[in-house]
Amino acid sequence: MLIFGYGWKTHRFKAIAVSAMRKAFYPILVSFFLAPIPAPALTIESDQLRWIQVEETVLPIRDNTTRNAVIKGFTRKGEVLAVEKTGENWIKVRVNDTLDGWVPATSVSPSGPPVNLNPGYVKVVLAVVGGLGLTTFLFLAVSLHIKRRGESQERSRQAMADARRRLQNKIQLLFHVEPKIHSHLVMDEVDLRECLQSIGYVANLENDPEKFLHSCKAFKPNLIIAGFDFHGQVEKMVETDALLINTPVVYLHCRKEPAKAENRIRAFLDSNASEKDLSDAISICLKRSPEKIRYSVKPIALKGDIHPGTLMELLHFLGAVKKSGQLLAVSGSSKSELVLHKGDIAKATMKGLSGAKAAEAILNLASGAFEFHERDAGPGAAPEGAMNTQKILMDWAKTKDESNHHTRT
């Protein structure tokens, strides 16, 4: 009150307090931090010392406090000894129950009590280490077992996939009488179908060449095996049928290998061919992709009966190989026409329909007969209004799927 009564302000009082701290408190604080810290004494005091550690490589234990005293024993560097008594320059220590004596104070240093391992702790540590080792071993064993089982399952899966893939390879046979072939597995001759089935193929036998083409269309083989006496008939059927034109053919019982047709997959085996020769020939023929072969259809008309899906497969083939020509289809009293220009549909007519609707109506035919006559398209561009064959096929398939869905629901 007196301070404020004389007109002094609060900030004036603060200034006086700060000035007093600078003149009195700061010098004391600085002198405290800057004062030298005394180093700890390394001398051994008798009332605090209980254990010492040997600093010499080999330190003799003497009978008294003289250098020439009798040596009672030795101790080595690093050992921790119990202190019994201290002197000015000598310390009396006890090494064990039977050995005690004096050592120079300069040869030892203060130490804590010796560390003795508890046998119980040692057993626990060994048990933990053993448990960890056993766990690691079991983990590695289980991991290796799982890995081997996975590899075995993968090999089995690949074998099954290979078997399924081979079972998808269907072979059509054409022989008057099913031949036998020498097998190295049974050291005897076995039926051809039995031999093919033993190496993973599905085989269908046809004896009548008149029914052979119909069997092929129903069976849809990946490869044909025929007797050489059917060579002319098979080549004629294959060359004039759009679905079989690139099917590989293996001929058996060949007396003399004929000239191979250009861009065709053929194999000729004689009468002494074994199961291994046949297997190798089939494998080589199937590995040759039809995509690597130049598609070609002779100017002879493709003819055949119409079954469900026949015209779809035929148009897909003609569009893929960029053929030009006229496709005629007759079903009952109705006639239809498709004109192709380098694989595209240039014209389509059927029962008053034209364009895409007529093309889809033609694809819906499930009976009747068809003929395709190839023509040279010439260098000119596609006619105006030409339709992409693949797009027509996709639109037709989509419409058919939707129709089937509505029928089911």
C-alpha positions as CSV (number, residue, x, y, z in Angstrom):
1,M,0.0,0.0,0.0
2,L,2.8,2.3,0.8
3,I,4.4,1.7,-2.5
4,F,1.3,2.4,-4.4
5,G,0.5,5.3,-2.1
6,Y,3.7,7.1,-3.1
7,G,2.6,6.6,-6.8
8,W,4.8,3.7,-7.7
9,K,3.5,1.5,-10.5
10,T,3.5,-2.3,-10.6
11,H,6.0,-2.5,-13.5
12,R,8.4,-0.4,-11.5
13,F,8.3,-2.9,-8.7
14,K,9.0,-5.7,-11.2
15,A,12.0,-3.9,-12.5
16,I,13.5,-3.6,-9.0
17,A,12.9,-7.3,-8.4
18,V,14.6,-8.3,-11.7
19,S,17.6,-6.0,-10.9
20,A,18.0,-7.6,-7.5
21,M,18.0,-11.1,-9.0
22,R,20.6,-10.2,-11.5
23,K,22.9,-8.8,-8.8
24,A,22.5,-11.5,-6.2
25,F,20.9,-14.8,-7.5
26,Y,22.6,-15.1,-11.0
27,P,26.2,-15.0,-9.7
28,I,25.4,-17.7,-7.2
29,L,23.8,-19.9,-9.9
30,V,26.7,-19.4,-12.3
31,S,29.3,-20.2,-9.6
32,F,27.4,-23.4,-8.7
33,F,27.5,-24.8,-12.3
34,L,31.0,-23.6,-13.1
35,A,32.6,-24.8,-9.9
36,P,35.1,-27.7,-10.5
37,I,33.7,-31.1,-9.6
38,P,36.2,-33.1,-7.5
39,A,37.2,-36.5,-9.0
40,P,36.1,-39.5,-7.0
41,A,38.9,-40.9,-4.9
42,L,40.2,-44.3,-6.0
43,T,41.7,-45.2,-2.7
44,I,40.4,-48.2,-0.9
45,E,38.7,-47.4,2.4
46,S,38.4,-50.1,5.0
47,D,34.9,-49.3,6.2
48,Q,33.4,-49.4,2.7
49,L,35.4,-52.1,0.9
50,R,33.9,-55.6,0.8
51,W,35.1,-57.0,-2.6
52,I,38.0,-56.5,-4.9
53,Q,38.9,-57.5,-8.4
54,V,42.4,-58.7,-9.4
55,E,44.1,-56.5,-12.1
56,E,47.3,-58.4,-12.5
57,T,47.7,-61.4,-14.9
58,V,48.8,-63.6,-12.0
59,L,48.8,-62.3,-8.5
60,P,50.5,-64.2,-5.6
61,I,48.8,-64.6,-2.3
62,R,51.4,-64.0,0.4
63,D,51.6,-64.9,4.1
64,N,52.2,-61.4,5.4
65,T,52.6,-57.8,4.1
66,T,56.2,-58.0,2.8
67,R,57.3,-58.7,-0.7
68,N,59.5,-61.6,0.4
69,A,56.8,-63.3,2.4
70,V,55.8,-66.9,1.7
71,I,53.5,-67.4,-1.3
72,K,50.4,-69.4,-0.2
73,G,48.8,-69.5,-3.6
74,F,47.9,-67.6,-6.8
75,T,44.9,-65.8,-8.3
76,R,44.3,-64.6,-11.8
77,K,43.1,-61.5,-13.5
78,G,39.4,-60.7,-13.3
79,E,38.7,-62.9,-10.2
80,V,36.6,-61.3,-7.5
81,L,37.9,-61.8,-3.9
82,A,36.4,-61.2,-0.5
83,V,38.2,-58.6,1.7
84,E,38.9,-59.7,5.3
85,K,41.2,-56.9,6.4
86,T,42.8,-53.8,4.9
87,G,46.1,-52.1,5.7
88,E,48.0,-49.1,4.4
89,N,49.3,-50.8,1.2
90,W,48.2,-54.3,1.6
91,I,44.8,-56.1,1.7
92,K,44.0,-59.4,3.3
93,V,41.7,-61.5,1.0
94,R,40.0,-64.8,1.1
95,V,40.1,-66.8,-2.1
96,N,38.2,-69.9,-0.8
97,D,37.6,-71.8,2.3
98,T,41.3,-73.0,2.5
99,L,43.2,-70.1,1.0
100,D,43.6,-66.6,2.3
101,G,46.5,-64.1,2.4
102,W,47.8,-60.6,1.6
103,V,48.0,-58.9,-1.8
104,P,49.3,-55.4,-2.7
105,A,46.5,-52.7,-2.9
106,T,48.0,-51.5,-6.2
107,S,47.2,-54.8,-7.9
108,V,43.5,-54.8,-7.2
109,S,40.5,-52.5,-7.7
110,P,37.2,-52.1,-6.0
111,S,34.4,-54.4,-7.3
112,G,30.9,-55.6,-6.6
113,P,30.1,-59.0,-5.2
114,P,30.8,-61.9,-7.6
115,V,27.9,-63.0,-9.8
116,N,27.0,-66.6,-9.2
117,L,24.6,-68.3,-11.6
118,N,21.6,-69.8,-9.9
119,P,21.2,-73.4,-11.0
120,G,17.4,-73.0,-11.2
121,Y,17.9,-70.0,-13.6
122,V,20.3,-72.1,-15.7
123,K,17.8,-74.9,-16.0
124,V,15.1,-72.4,-17.0
125,V,17.3,-70.9,-19.6
126,L,18.3,-74.3,-21.0
127,A,14.7,-75.4,-21.0
128,V,13.7,-72.2,-22.9
129,V,16.5,-72.7,-25.4
130,G,15.6,-76.3,-25.9
131,G,11.9,-75.4,-26.3
132,L,12.8,-72.8,-28.9
133,G,15.0,-75.3,-30.8
134,L,12.3,-77.9,-30.7
135,T,9.7,-75.4,-31.9
136,T,12.0,-74.3,-34.7
137,F,12.6,-77.9,-35.7
138,L,8.8,-78.7,-35.7
139,F,8.1,-75.5,-37.6
140,L,10.7,-76.3,-40.3
141,A,9.5,-79.9,-40.5
142,V,5.8,-78.9,-40.8
143,S,6.7,-76.2,-43.4
144,L,8.7,-78.7,-45.4
145,H,5.9,-81.2,-45.2
146,I,3.3,-78.6,-46.4
147,K,5.6,-77.5,-49.2
148,R,6.1,-81.0,-50.4
149,R,2.4,-81.8,-50.2
150,G,1.7,-78.6,-52.1
151,E,4.2,-79.5,-54.8
152,S,2.7,-83.0,-54.9
153,Q,-0.8,-81.6,-55.3
154,E,0.4,-79.2,-58.0
155,R,2.0,-82.1,-59.9
156,S,-1.2,-84.1,-59.5
157,R,-3.2,-81.1,-60.7
158,Q,-1.0,-80.7,-63.7
159,A,-1.2,-84.4,-64.5
160,M,-5.0,-84.3,-64.3
161,A,-5.1,-81.2,-66.4
162,D,-2.8,-82.9,-68.9
163,A,-5.0,-85.9,-68.9
164,R,-8.2,-83.8,-69.4
165,R,-6.5,-81.9,-72.2
166,R,-5.5,-85.1,-73.9
167,L,-9.0,-86.5,-73.4
168,Q,-10.3,-83.5,-75.2
169,N,-8.2,-84.6,-78.2
170,K,-10.7,-86.9,-80.0
171,I,-9.6,-89.1,-82.9
172,Q,-11.8,-90.4,-85.6
173,L,-10.8,-93.8,-87.1
174,L,-11.7,-95.2,-90.6
175,F,-10.9,-98.8,-91.2
176,H,-12.8,-101.8,-92.6
177,V,-11.5,-103.9,-89.8
178,E,-9.9,-102.4,-86.7
179,P,-6.1,-102.9,-87.0
180,K,-3.8,-104.1,-84.3
181,I,-0.6,-102.3,-83.4
182,H,2.5,-103.6,-81.6
183,S,2.7,-102.3,-78.0
184,H,6.0,-102.1,-76.0
185,L,4.0,-102.0,-72.8
186,V,2.5,-105.5,-73.1
187,M,5.0,-106.8,-75.6
188,D,2.2,-107.9,-77.9
189,E,-0.2,-106.5,-80.4
190,V,-3.3,-104.7,-79.1
191,D,-6.4,-103.1,-80.8
192,L,-5.8,-99.6,-82.1
193,R,-8.6,-98.1,-80.0
194,E,-7.2,-99.8,-76.9
195,C,-3.8,-98.5,-77.6
196,L,-5.1,-94.9,-78.1
197,Q,-7.1,-95.0,-74.9
198,S,-4.1,-96.3,-73.0
199,I,-2.2,-93.1,-73.9
200,G,-5.1,-90.8,-73.1
201,Y,-7.1,-90.3,-76.3
202,V,-10.8,-90.7,-77.1
203,A,-11.3,-92.7,-80.3
204,N,-14.3,-93.4,-82.4
205,L,-14.3,-96.1,-85.1
206,E,-16.2,-95.9,-88.4
207,N,-16.2,-98.8,-90.9
208,D,-18.3,-97.4,-93.6
209,P,-16.8,-94.5,-95.7
210,E,-20.3,-93.4,-96.6
211,K,-21.0,-92.6,-93.0
212,F,-17.6,-91.3,-92.2
213,L,-18.4,-87.6,-92.9
214,H,-21.5,-87.7,-90.8
215,S,-19.6,-89.4,-87.9
216,C,-16.9,-86.6,-88.1
217,K,-19.6,-83.9,-87.9
218,A,-21.2,-85.5,-84.9
219,F,-17.9,-86.5,-83.1
220,K,-15.9,-83.4,-84.2
221,P,-12.4,-85.0,-84.0
222,N,-9.1,-83.2,-83.6
223,L,-7.3,-85.8,-85.7
224,I,-8.2,-88.5,-88.2
225,I,-6.5,-91.9,-88.4
226,A,-7.4,-94.0,-91.5
227,G,-6.1,-96.9,-93.5
228,F,-4.1,-95.9,-96.6
229,D,-6.6,-97.6,-98.8
230,F,-9.1,-94.7,-97.9
231,H,-6.5,-92.1,-98.8
232,G,-8.3,-90.7,-101.9
233,Q,-11.8,-90.7,-100.2
234,V,-10.5,-89.0,-97.0
235,E,-8.6,-86.3,-98.9
236,K,-11.6,-85.5,-101.0
237,M,-14.0,-85.2,-98.0
238,V,-11.5,-83.2,-96.0
239,E,-10.8,-80.8,-98.9
240,T,-14.5,-80.1,-99.6
241,D,-15.7,-79.8,-96.0
242,A,-15.2,-76.5,-94.2
243,L,-15.2,-78.1,-90.8
244,L,-12.5,-80.7,-91.6
245,I,-10.3,-78.8,-94.0
246,N,-7.5,-78.3,-91.5
247,T,-7.9,-81.5,-89.6
248,P,-4.6,-83.5,-89.4
249,V,-4.7,-87.0,-90.8
250,V,-2.5,-90.0,-90.0
251,Y,-2.5,-92.9,-92.5
252,L,-1.5,-96.4,-91.5
253,H,-0.3,-99.4,-93.5
254,C,1.3,-97.2,-96.2
255,R,3.2,-99.1,-98.8
256,K,4.7,-96.0,-100.3
257,E,4.5,-92.4,-99.0
258,P,2.7,-90.2,-101.5
259,A,3.5,-86.5,-102.2
260,K,2.3,-84.4,-99.3
261,A,-0.4,-81.8,-100.0
262,E,0.7,-78.2,-99.6
263,N,-0.3,-76.6,-96.3
264,R,-1.8,-79.8,-94.9
265,I,-0.9,-81.8,-91.8
266,R,-0.3,-85.5,-92.8
267,A,1.7,-88.4,-91.4
268,F,2.3,-91.8,-93.1
269,L,3.2,-94.9,-91.2
270,D,4.0,-98.3,-92.6
271,S,2.7,-101.7,-91.4
272,N,5.5,-102.2,-89.0
273,A,4.8,-99.0,-87.0
274,S,4.8,-99.4,-83.3
275,E,2.8,-97.8,-80.6
276,K,5.6,-95.3,-80.0
277,D,5.7,-94.3,-83.7
278,L,2.0,-93.7,-83.7
279,S,2.1,-91.7,-80.5
280,D,5.0,-89.5,-81.9
281,A,3.1,-88.9,-85.1
282,I,-0.1,-87.9,-83.3
283,S,1.8,-85.6,-81.0
284,I,3.6,-83.8,-83.9
285,C,0.4,-83.4,-85.9
286,L,-1.6,-82.0,-82.9
287,K,1.2,-79.5,-82.0
288,R,1.0,-77.9,-85.4
289,S,-1.6,-75.2,-84.9
290,P,-4.1,-74.7,-87.7
291,E,-3.6,-71.0,-87.3
292,K,-0.2,-71.4,-88.8
293,I,-1.6,-73.1,-91.9
294,R,-2.9,-71.1,-94.9
295,Y,-6.6,-71.8,-95.1
296,S,-7.7,-72.7,-98.6
297,V,-10.8,-74.2,-100.0
298,K,-10.8,-75.4,-103.6
299,P,-13.3,-73.7,-106.0
300,I,-15.4,-76.9,-105.7
301,A,-18.6,-76.1,-103.9
302,L,-18.9,-77.0,-100.2
303,K,-21.9,-79.1,-99.7
304,G,-23.6,-80.6,-96.8
305,D,-26.7,-81.1,-94.7
306,I,-27.8,-78.4,-92.3
307,H,-27.9,-79.3,-88.6
308,P,-28.3,-77.0,-85.6
309,G,-25.2,-74.8,-85.6
310,T,-23.8,-75.9,-89.0
311,L,-24.3,-72.6,-90.8
312,M,-22.9,-70.7,-87.8
313,E,-19.7,-72.7,-87.8
314,L,-19.5,-72.4,-91.6
315,L,-19.9,-68.6,-91.6
316,H,-17.3,-68.3,-88.7
317,F,-14.8,-70.3,-90.8
318,L,-15.5,-68.3,-94.1
319,G,-15.2,-65.0,-92.2
320,A,-12.0,-66.1,-90.6
321,V,-10.3,-67.1,-93.8
322,K,-11.7,-64.0,-95.7
323,K,-13.5,-66.0,-98.4
324,S,-15.6,-64.6,-101.1
325,G,-18.5,-66.4,-102.8
326,Q,-22.2,-67.3,-102.6
327,L,-23.8,-69.4,-99.9
328,L,-27.1,-71.0,-100.8
329,A,-29.3,-72.7,-98.2
330,V,-32.5,-74.6,-98.8
331,S,-34.9,-75.6,-96.0
332,G,-38.2,-77.0,-97.0
333,S,-39.7,-74.7,-99.6
334,S,-37.7,-71.6,-98.5
335,K,-34.5,-70.6,-100.2
336,S,-32.0,-68.2,-98.9
337,E,-28.8,-66.6,-100.1
338,L,-25.7,-65.0,-98.6
339,V,-23.1,-63.3,-100.7
340,L,-19.6,-62.9,-99.0
341,H,-16.9,-60.4,-100.0
342,K,-13.6,-61.2,-98.4
343,G,-15.3,-62.6,-95.3
344,D,-17.9,-59.9,-94.9
345,I,-21.6,-60.3,-95.7
346,A,-22.3,-58.2,-98.7
347,K,-25.9,-59.4,-99.3
348,A,-28.4,-61.6,-97.4
349,T,-31.9,-62.5,-98.5
350,M,-34.6,-64.9,-97.1
351,K,-38.4,-64.9,-97.4
352,G,-38.7,-61.2,-98.0
353,L,-36.1,-60.4,-95.4
354,S,-32.8,-58.7,-96.2
355,G,-29.7,-57.4,-94.4
356,A,-28.9,-58.4,-90.8
357,K,-32.4,-59.8,-90.2
358,A,-32.1,-62.2,-93.1
359,A,-28.6,-63.3,-92.0
360,E,-29.9,-64.1,-88.5
361,A,-32.9,-66.0,-90.0
362,I,-30.5,-68.1,-92.1
363,L,-28.4,-68.9,-89.0
364,N,-31.6,-70.2,-87.3
365,L,-32.0,-72.9,-89.9
366,A,-31.7,-76.3,-88.3
367,S,-32.5,-78.6,-91.3
368,G,-32.0,-78.7,-95.1
369,A,-28.9,-78.5,-97.3
370,F,-26.3,-75.9,-98.2
371,E,-23.8,-75.1,-100.9
372,F,-21.0,-72.6,-101.0
373,H,-19.5,-71.6,-104.3
374,E,-16.2,-69.6,-104.1
375,R,-15.7,-66.6,-106.4
376,D,-12.8,-64.2,-106.9
377,A,-13.6,-61.0,-105.1
378,G,-11.2,-58.9,-107.2
379,P,-9.2,-55.9,-106.1
380,G,-12.2,-53.7,-105.5
381,A,-13.4,-52.4,-102.1
382,A,-16.3,-54.0,-100.2
383,P,-19.8,-53.2,-101.6
384,E,-21.8,-50.5,-99.8
385,G,-23.7,-51.8,-96.8
386,A,-21.4,-54.8,-96.3
387,M,-21.8,-56.3,-92.7
388,N,-19.0,-57.7,-90.5
389,T,-19.6,-61.4,-90.3
390,Q,-18.2,-61.8,-86.7
391,K,-20.5,-59.0,-85.5
392,I,-23.5,-60.7,-87.1
393,L,-22.6,-64.0,-85.4
394,M,-22.2,-62.3,-82.0
395,D,-25.5,-60.4,-82.3
396,W,-27.2,-63.7,-83.3
397,A,-25.7,-65.6,-80.4
398,K,-26.8,-62.8,-78.0
399,T,-30.3,-62.9,-79.3
400,K,-30.5,-66.6,-79.1
401,D,-29.2,-66.6,-75.4
402,E,-31.8,-64.0,-74.5
403,S,-34.6,-66.0,-76.2
404,N,-33.5,-69.2,-74.3
405,H,-33.4,-67.3,-71.0
406,H,-37.0,-66.0,-71.5
407,T,-38.1,-69.5,-72.5
408,R,-36.7,-70.9,-69.2
409,T,-38.2,-68.2,-67.1
